[in-house]
Amino acid sequence: MRKKMKDKAFARSVRREDLINEGAIDLGVELDEHIRFVTEALKPVAHKLGVNP
């Protein structure tokens, strides 16, 4: 995920600052920890989202 954030084509409409500031910092966690948590939480529904876990 962190590598993909550097790719301008990935989630083009998402502001990277929002992921960091409003995602992780507002929750009081490190960005990597937040990414791991969300990734694990979405694994049970990955097939519905059309992604491979």
C-alpha positions in Angstrom: 0.0 0.0 0.0 2.7 2.5 0.9 4.5 1.8 -2.3 1.3 2.2 -4.3 0.7 5.6 -2.6 3.7 6.9 -4.6 2.0 5.9 -7.9 0.0 8.9 -9.1 -2.4 6.5 -11.0 -3.3 4.6 -7.8 -6.4 6.1 -6.2 -5.9 9.2 -8.3 -8.7 11.1 -6.5 -7.4 10.4 -3.0 -5.2 13.1 -1.4 -2.2 11.4 0.2 -2.2 14.0 2.9 -5.8 12.9 3.9 -4.6 9.3 4.3 -1.9 10.3 6.6 -3.4 13.3 8.5 -7.1 12.3 8.7 -6.5 8.6 8.7 -3.6 7.6 10.9 -2.8 10.8 12.9 -6.4 11.5 13.9 -6.6 7.9 15.2 -3.3 8.2 17.1 -1.5 5.4 15.3 1.4 5.1 12.8 0.4 5.0 9.2 1.9 1.5 8.7 -0.1 0.2 11.7 -3.3 1.7 10.2 -2.6 0.2 6.8 -2.1 -3.3 8.4 -5.3 -2.9 10.4 -7.4 -1.9 7.4 -5.9 -4.6 5.2 -6.6 -7.3 7.7 -10.2 -6.0 8.3 -11.0 -6.1 4.6 -9.6 -9.6 3.9 -12.9 -11.4 4.7 -14.7 -9.3 2.0 -11.9 -9.0 -0.5 -13.7 -11.2 -2.9 -16.7 -8.9 -2.8 -14.4 -5.9 -3.5 -12.8 -7.7 -6.4 -9.3 -7.8 -4.9 -7.0 -10.6 -3.9 -5.9 -10.6 -0.3 
